[in-house]
Amino acid sequence: MATETVCHVYIKTGKKKSSSSNANVFLILSNRLGKTTHPFKMVKLFRENFRSGMNERFKIRLPANFGTVTMIEFWRDTSGISPDWYVEKIQLEHADREEKTIFPVFRWIEADFHYRLYTYDTFIPQFDPNKGQRLKEIEFKQLKYAPKIVPGLPVMLEALPDDDDFTDEYKKKFFFLKLENTARNLWAKLSFNRWRCLEDILRIYDSKRTLPIAVDYWLDDIWFGRQRLAGCSPTLITLCTEIPENLCVDDEIMQPVLQEETLDSLIRRKRLFFTDLKELNGLDHPDGLEVCAPIALFSLDLMDRLIPIAIQLKQGKHPHNPVFLPTDDRNVWTLAKMWYNNAESAYHQAVVHFGWNHLLMETVILSFFRNVSASHPVYKLVAPHTIFLMAINSKAFQTLLHQDGWVDRTMNIGVIGLLDLVSRCQKQWRFDVQGTVPKDLDLRQVDDPFLLPNYHYRDDALLIYNCIHKYVSSYVKLYYNNNERLNGDWEMQNWAEEMTKEKEDIGTGDMGLPQKNGKGTFSTIQDLILVLTSIIFTSSAGHASTNFLQYEEYAFPPNYPSKLYGEAIKDKNPKTEIDIMNTIPDKSTTLDIMSVTSMLCERTTNRLGDFETQYIYDPKALPIVERFRADLKEASKIIKERNSTIEIPYEVLDPENIPNSISI
């Protein structure tokens, strides 16, 4: 009769920078009765034992009646050239029966510290048998993820840890993309630099630098209306219930456009909409360039298409601030739309894209990492949506936001204006408004598809948001069956408290979370569901909607110009194409815009739901993940069917095109 059975141990080293190790590693197994083995030494002769990204197999022998392993204890020593070690998971497979036991790790393994993990390692802190180990982990993470206070900006990471940096594959891919773009741009710049006519611009496109679809539509008012519904900033359009205070229009001024209609009748019939970029008023910006703070009115035409009917480029009434109408001189109206789009592009890049996606999510995730253990079920839910976020933000400050960098070269607001605008708007974002798609649409009164047709962002964003909300709700309720259990979870409560502290205390202030004794808290399960849904949506679909149209919008300069020369038009005197050509950025600047926006449109992580790393192993939770993927597949089918019926498809919120995280 056999006295021993073979057990295969698989130890997977994470694919992080410097994660490999050739230290000696020891493993003890325990069964459900508390019986333990002697320490096994995990070693392979003549080569490094634990290589980055590899799943190494070791064979050990257990007593035949040892049974199922329910806990492991493991540690490493300080030997070897590279003892630092990041472990993703440890898996046991018994040769005599079909049984796999998984111990997720997701930790850097310190020397001579004994780690104890139970099967699936998924506990809220008050029920974790290893509370001491967990508290030590949090202490380590708070040192590792030290915050930095920068005046005017959300709280950021002090220094990027090596393991949060881009992988070598990521860096290699973008090195060659940048090299290719640089070579192509040098060749293109050998000829003239200033455009002579609009047709000149078309000569710089090729098989790699494709012609944006906007080339065929940019002069059309229907296209300008579509940009508000399915462009880079699709959350500005608002139902007009009264004329904005700083917009100087009345029925007499609008008569050439309205004819027999009145502004009041359009308002009563809910046919009038507006956008107001008042946040740009008085914005600091480089000398010699102009920044507008426009207000625009839109109405639905007879075919229910959104079209612009008035643009005022600055706030308030003064002599050189006329209201431009589509009945004005064609080139005057075109320039008015271009200056409006120049202002909106500044708002898009500074607020919607960089401020509310990249920077605020860094603050939220930084606080999350500092307070939540890798053993927490919520950590396993959120972690796939944090990949490369801090790395891309660090890279942005190094390459795009330094003095005379890309922002200074390609945007009227420059770095000084971008940071000013981020500072002005960072306090506006709330989990329960901007982070909650149904609420945001409701407050702007654009939630009804019969009221505002063809609002593709709304329709797709709601589909994805509802998929994520259902996923998060089902998952969270596995671990919290009542509010008392959540209130007793000190990791969740510490996260909420730190996240909503004032900035000087490494928080962001009021972000729409409930307060208790002046501190942020998760009072109810629904509070937690709302925040987690908001984080996952913003880090995936929210970012996708503002990021992945950048090349299509920006790469043809007259369409969505981030930079315009000269003064914004101040009167309705007729203009010529030469006036337009003198306004748009030159060839060198255009190529600079095209190069970066094309790289920003690269998908660098897997599509939503197809996680790069599996964090969730709890058998009770796995069906929830599968239902989430099925729901996303159904949403993709609905979006594809819609897109097959329209002239210009809106594809950025098809789940197949949404990455898991803000990684570019």
C-alpha positions in Angstrom: 0.0 0.0 0.0 1.4 3.4 -1.0 2.4 5.6 1.9 3.0 8.7 -0.2 1.3 10.6 -3.0 2.8 13.0 -5.5 1.8 16.6 -5.5 2.8 19.1 -8.2 3.4 22.6 -6.9 3.2 25.4 -9.5 4.6 28.8 -8.4 3.9 31.6 -10.8 6.2 34.6 -10.7 4.4 37.9 -11.7 5.3 39.7 -14.8 6.7 42.8 -13.1 10.0 44.6 -13.3 12.7 42.9 -11.2 10.2 40.2 -10.1 12.5 37.3 -10.8 14.5 35.6 -8.0 17.0 32.9 -7.4 16.7 32.9 -3.6 16.0 29.7 -1.7 12.2 29.2 -1.2 10.6 27.0 1.4 7.0 25.7 1.6 5.0 24.0 4.3 1.5 22.6 3.6 -1.4 22.2 6.1 -4.6 20.2 5.8 -8.0 20.9 7.3 -7.2 19.1 10.5 -4.2 21.3 11.1 -1.6 18.7 10.2 1.5 20.1 8.6 4.4 18.8 6.5 8.1 19.4 6.9 9.5 22.4 5.0 10.0 21.6 1.3 12.8 23.4 -0.5 11.6 24.6 -3.9 14.7 24.4 -6.1 15.8 23.5 -9.6 19.4 22.9 -10.2 21.7 24.9 -12.5 19.2 27.7 -13.3 17.3 30.6 -11.9 14.3 29.2 -10.0 11.7 31.9 -10.4 11.7 33.9 -13.7 9.5 36.8 -14.5 6.1 35.6 -15.9 7.0 31.9 -15.6 5.0 29.2 -13.9 7.5 26.9 -12.4 6.6 23.3 -11.5 8.0 21.4 -8.5 7.2 17.8 -7.4 6.8 17.0 -3.7 5.5 13.9 -1.9 2.8 13.9 0.7 1.5 11.2 3.0 -1.2 9.2 1.2 -3.9 10.2 3.6 -2.9 13.9 4.0 -6.1 15.0 2.2 -6.9 18.5 0.9 -4.4 21.3 1.6 -6.2 24.3 3.1 -3.2 26.5 4.1 0.3 27.1 3.0 3.3 28.8 4.7 6.2 29.9 2.5 9.2 32.2 2.8 12.5 33.0 1.0 16.0 33.7 2.2 18.4 36.4 1.2 20.6 34.2 -1.0 21.2 34.6 -4.7 21.9 37.6 -6.9 18.3 38.8 -7.2 16.4 37.7 -4.1 13.5 40.2 -4.6 10.5 38.2 -5.7 6.9 39.0 -6.7 4.6 35.9 -6.6 1.3 35.9 -8.5 -0.1 32.6 -7.2 0.8 29.1 -5.9 -1.3 26.1 -7.2 -1.3 22.5 -6.0 -2.3 19.6 -8.2 -2.5 16.0 -6.8 -1.3 13.2 -9.1 -3.8 10.7 -7.7 -7.0 12.7 -8.0 -8.4 15.6 -10.0 -8.0 18.3 -7.5 -6.5 21.8 -7.8 -6.0 24.1 -4.9 -5.2 27.7 -5.6 -3.6 30.3 -3.3 -3.5 33.7 -4.9 -0.6 35.7 -3.6 -0.1 39.0 -5.6 2.6 40.2 -3.2 6.3 41.1 -3.1 7.9 38.5 -0.8 10.2 39.9 1.8 13.2 37.9 3.0 12.8 35.7 6.0 9.1 36.6 6.6 6.8 33.6 6.8 3.6 34.1 4.7 0.5 32.1 5.6 -2.3 31.9 3.0 -5.6 30.0 3.0 -7.3 28.6 -0.1 -8.4 31.4 -2.5 -7.1 34.0 0.0 -10.3 36.1 -0.1 -11.3 37.6 3.2 -12.7 40.9 4.4 -10.3 41.9 7.2 -12.4 41.2 10.3 -12.6 37.5 9.2 -9.0 37.0 8.1 -7.2 34.4 10.3 -3.9 36.3 9.5 -4.7 39.8 10.7 -1.1 40.5 11.8 0.3 39.6 8.4 -2.4 41.7 6.8 -1.6 44.8 8.9 2.1 44.4 8.1 1.2 44.3 4.4 -0.7 47.6 4.7 2.2 49.2 6.5 4.5 48.2 3.7 2.1 49.5 1.1 1.7 52.9 2.8 5.5 53.3 2.6 5.6 52.1 -1.0 2.7 54.3 -2.2 3.7 57.6 -0.6 1.6 60.6 -1.7 2.8 63.9 -3.1 1.0 67.2 -2.7 1.2 69.4 -5.8 -0.5 72.8 -5.5 -3.6 73.0 -7.8 -3.5 69.3 -8.7 -5.1 66.1 -7.2 -2.8 64.1 -4.9 -0.3 62.0 -6.9 2.2 59.3 -6.3 5.5 60.5 -4.9 7.7 58.0 -6.9 6.6 55.2 -9.2 7.6 51.8 -7.8 9.4 49.6 -10.3 6.7 47.0 -10.3 4.1 49.6 -11.3 6.2 50.6 -14.3 5.5 49.5 -17.9 6.6 46.1 -18.9 9.5 45.7 -21.3 7.1 44.6 -24.0 5.1 47.8 -23.6 8.2 50.0 -23.7 9.5 48.2 -26.7 6.2 48.6 -28.6 6.1 52.4 -28.0 9.8 52.9 -28.7 9.4 51.6 -32.2 6.1 53.5 -32.7 7.8 56.7 -31.7 10.8 55.9 -33.9 8.5 55.2 -36.9 6.6 58.5 -36.3 9.8 60.5 -35.9 11.2 59.2 -39.2 8.0 59.8 -41.0 7.7 63.3 -39.7 11.3 64.2 -40.6 10.6 63.1 -44.1 7.4 65.1 -44.3 9.0 68.3 -42.9 11.6 68.5 -45.7 9.0 70.3 -47.8 7.1 73.5 -46.9 5.9 74.1 -43.4 3.0 76.5 -43.8 -0.1 75.2 -45.5 -1.0 77.1 -48.7 -4.6 75.7 -48.9 -6.7 73.0 -47.3 -5.8 70.5 -50.0 -2.1 70.7 -48.9 -3.0 69.1 -45.6 -4.2 65.9 -47.4 -0.7 65.3 -48.8 0.6 64.2 -45.4 -1.6 61.2 -45.0 -0.5 57.7 -46.0 -1.2 54.0 -45.3 0.0 54.4 -41.7 -1.2 57.9 -41.1 -4.7 57.4 -42.2 -7.1 60.1 -43.4 -9.6 61.0 -40.6 -13.2 60.7 -41.5 -13.7 64.3 -40.5 -12.0 65.4 -43.7 -15.3 64.8 -45.5 -17.6 66.3 -42.8 -15.9 69.1 -40.9 -17.6 72.0 -42.6 -21.1 70.4 -42.1 -23.2 71.8 -39.2 -24.6 68.3 -38.7 -21.1 67.0 -38.0 -20.5 69.9 -35.6 -23.6 68.8 -33.7 -22.5 65.1 -33.8 -19.2 66.1 -32.2 -21.2 67.1 -29.1 -22.9 63.7 -29.0 -20.2 61.3 -30.1 -16.9 63.2 -30.0 -14.1 63.5 -27.4 -16.2 65.5 -24.9 -19.7 63.9 -25.1 -20.8 64.9 -21.6 -21.2 68.7 -22.1 -24.4 68.8 -24.0 -27.3 69.9 -21.8 -31.1 70.5 -22.3 -31.7 74.3 -22.4 -34.5 75.2 -19.9 -33.5 78.8 -19.9 -31.0 80.9 -21.8 -27.6 80.9 -20.1 -27.0 84.1 -18.2 -23.9 85.1 -20.2 -25.3 84.3 -23.6 -26.6 87.4 -25.3 -29.3 86.2 -27.5 -33.0 87.0 -28.0 -35.6 86.4 -30.7 -34.5 89.4 -32.7 -30.8 88.3 -32.8 -31.8 84.8 -33.6 -34.5 85.7 -36.2 -32.3 84.8 -39.3 -32.1 81.3 -37.9 -35.4 80.8 -36.1 -37.6 82.5 -38.7 -41.1 81.8 -37.5 -39.9 80.0 -34.3 -39.0 81.5 -30.9 -36.4 80.6 -28.3 -39.2 80.2 -25.8 -41.1 77.8 -28.0 -38.0 75.7 -28.6 -37.4 75.6 -24.8 -41.0 74.6 -24.1 -40.9 71.8 -26.7 -37.5 70.7 -25.4 -35.8 71.2 -28.8 -33.0 73.5 -27.5 -29.7 72.5 -26.0 -26.5 74.2 -25.0 -22.9 73.9 -24.0 -21.1 76.4 -21.8 -17.3 76.4 -21.4 -17.3 79.1 -18.7 -14.5 77.3 -16.9 -12.1 78.7 -19.5 -13.0 82.3 -18.7 -9.8 84.2 -17.7 -7.7 81.1 -18.0 -3.9 81.6 -17.6 -2.2 80.8 -20.9 0.9 81.6 -23.0 1.4 85.1 -24.4 0.6 85.5 -28.1 -2.2 83.0 -28.2 -5.9 83.3 -27.4 -8.2 81.1 -25.4 -12.0 81.5 -25.7 -14.7 80.6 -23.2 -17.6 80.0 -25.5 -21.3 79.2 -25.2 -23.1 77.4 -28.0 -26.8 76.8 -28.7 -28.1 73.8 -30.6 -31.5 72.8 -31.8 -33.0 69.7 -33.4 -33.8 70.1 -37.0 -36.8 68.6 -38.8 -35.0 65.2 -39.0 -34.2 65.4 -35.2 -30.5 66.0 -35.9 -28.6 68.2 -33.5 -27.3 71.3 -35.2 -25.6 74.5 -34.0 -27.7 77.7 -34.2 -25.5 80.2 -32.3 -21.9 80.5 -31.0 -20.7 83.2 -28.7 -16.9 82.9 -28.2 -16.6 84.7 -24.9 -18.7 85.1 -21.7 -20.9 88.2 -21.3 -21.8 91.1 -23.5 -19.2 93.5 -24.9 -18.7 95.2 -28.3 -16.3 92.6 -29.8 -18.2 89.5 -28.7 -20.9 89.0 -31.3 -23.2 86.0 -31.5 -22.3 84.1 -34.6 -25.0 82.4 -36.6 -25.0 79.8 -39.4 -26.5 82.4 -41.7 -23.4 84.6 -41.3 -20.6 84.6 -44.0 -19.6 81.0 -44.5 -16.0 81.5 -43.5 -17.0 83.6 -40.5 -19.2 80.8 -39.3 -16.5 78.2 -40.0 -14.0 80.2 -37.9 -16.5 80.5 -35.1 -16.9 76.8 -35.0 -13.2 76.3 -35.1 -12.6 78.7 -32.2 -15.4 76.9 -30.3 -13.7 73.5 -30.9 -10.3 75.0 -29.9 -11.8 75.8 -26.5 -13.6 72.5 -26.2 -10.4 70.7 -27.0 -8.7 72.5 -24.1 -11.5 71.4 -21.8 -11.3 67.9 -23.2 -7.6 67.4 -22.7 -7.3 69.2 -19.3 -10.5 68.3 -17.6 -12.4 65.4 -19.1 -9.3 63.4 -20.2 -6.3 64.2 -18.1 -8.0 65.7 -14.9 -11.0 63.5 -14.4 -9.7 60.3 -15.9 -6.0 60.1 -15.3 -5.3 62.3 -12.3 -8.4 61.8 -10.2 -8.3 58.0 -10.8 -4.7 58.1 -9.7 -5.7 59.8 -6.4 -8.5 57.2 -5.9 -6.3 54.2 -6.7 -3.4 55.5 -4.8 -5.5 55.7 -1.6 -7.0 52.2 -2.5 -3.5 50.6 -2.7 -2.5 52.3 0.6 -5.4 50.9 2.6 -6.6 47.7 1.0 -4.9 44.3 1.3 -4.4 41.9 -1.7 -6.5 39.4 0.3 -9.5 41.7 0.2 -12.2 40.6 -2.3 -12.6 44.2 -3.4 -8.9 44.4 -4.2 -9.4 41.4 -6.6 -12.3 43.2 -8.2 -10.6 46.5 -8.8 -7.0 45.5 -9.5 -7.4 44.6 -13.2 -8.5 48.2 -13.8 -5.4 49.8 -12.4 -2.8 48.4 -14.8 -0.2 51.1 -15.9 -2.4 54.0 -14.6 0.4 55.4 -12.5 3.0 54.6 -15.0 1.2 56.5 -17.8 0.6 59.5 -15.6 4.3 59.6 -14.6 5.3 59.4 -18.3 2.9 62.2 -19.2 4.6 64.6 -16.8 8.0 63.6 -18.1 7.2 63.9 -21.9 4.1 65.9 -22.5 3.7 68.3 -19.7 7.1 69.7 -19.2 8.0 73.3 -20.3 8.2 73.4 -24.1 6.8 69.9 -24.3 4.0 68.6 -26.5 1.2 70.5 -24.7 3.1 73.8 -25.0 3.8 73.1 -28.7 0.3 72.0 -29.7 -2.3 73.7 -27.5 -3.3 77.3 -27.1 -3.6 76.9 -23.3 -0.1 75.4 -23.0 1.0 73.6 -19.8 0.3 76.7 -17.7 -3.4 76.8 -18.9 -3.8 73.1 -18.7 -2.8 72.9 -15.1 -4.9 76.0 -14.3 -7.9 74.3 -15.8 -7.3 71.1 -13.9 -7.1 73.0 -10.7 -10.4 74.9 -11.4 -12.3 71.7 -12.2 -10.9 68.9 -10.0 -13.4 69.6 -7.2 -16.4 69.3 -9.6 -16.1 65.6 -10.1 -18.2 63.3 -7.9 -18.7 59.6 -7.8 -22.5 60.1 -7.6 -22.7 62.5 -10.5 -20.0 62.5 -13.2 -19.0 58.9 -12.1 -22.6 57.7 -12.3 -23.8 57.7 -15.9 -27.6 57.6 -15.3 -27.3 60.5 -12.8 -25.1 62.6 -15.1 -27.5 62.2 -18.0 -30.5 62.9 -15.7 -28.9 66.2 -14.4 -28.2 67.3 -17.9 -31.8 66.2 -18.9 -30.5 64.2 -21.9 -31.4 60.7 -20.7 -34.5 60.3 -22.9 -33.6 58.9 -26.4 -36.8 60.3 -27.8 -35.9 63.8 -26.6 -32.4 63.7 -28.0 -31.9 61.0 -30.7 -28.6 59.8 -32.0 -26.8 60.4 -28.7 -24.6 57.4 -29.2 -22.4 58.1 -26.2 -25.4 58.0 -23.9 -26.9 54.8 -25.4 -23.6 52.9 -25.3 -22.3 54.3 -22.0 -25.6 53.3 -20.3 -25.3 49.8 -21.7 -21.7 49.4 -20.3 -22.4 51.1 -17.1 -25.4 48.8 -16.4 -23.2 45.7 -17.2 -20.5 46.9 -14.7 -23.1 47.9 -12.1 -24.7 44.4 -12.2 -21.3 42.8 -12.0 -20.2 44.9 -9.1 -23.5 44.5 -7.2 -23.5 40.7 -7.5 -19.8 40.4 -6.5 -20.0 42.8 -3.5 -23.1 41.1 -2.1 -21.2 37.8 -1.9 -19.1 39.3 0.9 -21.4 41.8 2.5 -24.9 40.5 3.4 -25.6 43.4 5.6 -24.4 47.0 6.2 -23.0 46.1 9.6 -20.4 43.8 8.0 -19.3 46.7 5.7 -19.2 49.1 8.6 -16.9 46.7 10.5 -14.5 46.4 7.5 -11.7 48.8 8.5 -9.9 48.6 5.2 -12.9 49.9 3.3 -13.6 52.5 5.9 -10.0 53.7 6.0 -10.0 54.0 2.3 -13.2 56.1 2.3 -11.8 58.3 5.0 -8.5 58.9 3.4 -9.9 59.4 -0.1 -12.2 62.1 1.1 -9.8 64.0 3.3 -8.9 67.5 2.2 -6.1 67.6 -0.2 -3.5 68.9 2.3 -4.2 65.6 4.2 -3.7 63.5 1.0 -7.3 63.3 0.0 -9.5 64.8 -2.6 -12.3 66.4 -0.4 -16.0 65.7 -1.0 -16.4 63.3 -3.8 -20.0 62.4 -3.2 -19.4 59.9 -0.4 -21.5 60.0 2.8 -19.9 61.6 5.8 -19.8 60.4 9.4 -18.3 62.6 12.1 -16.8 64.7 9.3 -15.1 61.7 7.7 -15.9 59.9 4.5 -17.5 56.5 5.0 -19.2 53.6 3.2 -22.4 53.6 5.3 -24.3 51.1 3.1 -23.6 48.4 0.6 -25.1 50.6 -2.1 -22.5 53.3 -1.3 -19.7 50.9 -2.0 -21.3 49.5 -5.1 -21.7 53.1 -6.5 -18.1 53.9 -5.9 -16.7 50.7 -7.3 -18.9 50.9 -10.4 -17.8 54.4 -10.9 -14.1 53.5 -10.7 -14.4 50.6 -13.1 -16.5 52.5 -15.6 -14.2 55.6 -15.5 -11.1 53.5 -15.8 -12.4 51.5 -18.8 -15.4 53.0 -20.8 -15.1 56.5 -19.5 -11.5 56.8 -20.5 -12.2 55.0 -23.8 -14.8 57.5 -24.8 -12.5 60.5 -24.2 -9.2 58.9 -25.5 -9.7 56.7 -28.5 -11.3 59.3 -30.8 -8.3 61.6 -30.5 -6.6 60.8 -33.8 -9.9 61.0 -35.7 -10.8 64.4 -34.1 -7.4 66.1 -33.9 -5.5 64.8 -36.8 -7.2 67.0 -39.4 -6.4 70.5 -37.9 -9.5 72.4 -39.0 -11.9 69.8 -37.5 -10.9 70.0 -33.8 -7.9 72.3 -33.5 -6.0 72.2 -30.3 -4.0 75.2 -31.5 -5.1 78.2 -33.5 -3.0 81.3 -34.3 -4.0 84.9 -34.2 -7.0 86.5 -32.5 -10.4 84.9 -32.3 -12.9 86.6 -34.7 -14.5 89.6 -33.2 -16.9 90.7 -35.9 -18.9 89.4 -38.8 -16.8 90.9 -41.6 -16.4 88.4 -44.4 -13.4 86.1 -44.3 -11.5 84.1 -46.9 -9.9 80.6 -47.0 -6.6 82.4 -46.5 -7.9 83.7 -43.1 -8.6 80.1 -42.2 -5.2 78.9 -43.4 -3.5 81.6 -41.4 -5.3 80.4 -38.3 -4.7 76.7 -38.3 -1.4 75.2 -37.0 1.5 74.7 -39.4 2.7 71.5 -40.8 5.3 70.8 -38.0 2.7 71.3 -35.3 0.1 69.2 -37.2 2.6 66.3 -37.5 3.3 66.6 -33.8 -0.4 66.4 -33.0 -0.9 63.5 -35.3 2.1 61.5 -33.9 1.0 61.7 -30.3 -2.7 61.3 -30.8 -2.1 58.2 -33.0 0.0 56.7 -30.2 -2.7 57.6 -27.6 -5.2 55.7 -29.6 -3.3 52.4 -29.3 -5.0 49.8 -27.2 -2.4 48.6 -24.7 -4.4 46.3 -22.4 -6.9 43.6 -23.0 -10.5 44.4 -23.7 -12.9 44.9 -20.8 -13.6 41.6 -19.0 -10.6 39.8 -20.5 -8.3 40.5 -17.7 -4.5 40.4 -18.1 -4.2 38.8 -14.7 -6.8 36.6 -13.0 -7.3 37.9 -9.5 -10.6 36.3 -8.6 -10.4 32.6 -7.8 -13.2 32.2 -5.2 -15.5 29.5 -6.8 -18.6 31.5 -5.6 -17.4 34.6 -7.6 -16.3 32.9 -10.8 -19.8 32.6 -12.2 -20.3 36.3 -11.6 -17.2 37.1 -13.8 -18.6 34.8 -16.5 -22.0 36.5 -16.4 -20.2 39.9 -16.7 -18.4 38.7 -19.8 -21.7 37.4 -21.3 -23.4 40.7 -20.6 -20.6 42.6 -22.3 -20.8 40.2 -25.3 -24.6 41.0 -25.6 -23.9 44.7 -25.3 -21.3 44.5 -28.1 -23.9 42.7 -30.3 -26.4 45.5 -29.7 -23.9 48.2 -30.5 -22.7 46.5 -33.6 -26.3 46.1 -34.9 -26.9 49.8 -34.4 -23.6 50.8 -36.1 -24.5 48.7 -39.1 -27.5 51.0 -39.7 -25.8 54.4 -39.5 -23.5 56.3 -41.8 -20.8 57.0 -39.3 -20.4 54.2 -36.7 -19.6 55.0 -33.1 -17.3 52.2 -32.0 -15.3 53.4 -29.1 -17.7 52.0 -26.5 -18.1 48.6 -28.1 -16.8 46.4 -25.3 -14.5 44.8 -27.8 -12.7 48.2 -28.1 -12.7 49.2 -24.4 -9.5 48.4 -22.5 -9.6 47.3 -18.9 -7.6 50.3 -17.6 -6.2 53.7 -18.2 -2.9 52.5 -19.6 -2.3 55.1 -22.4 
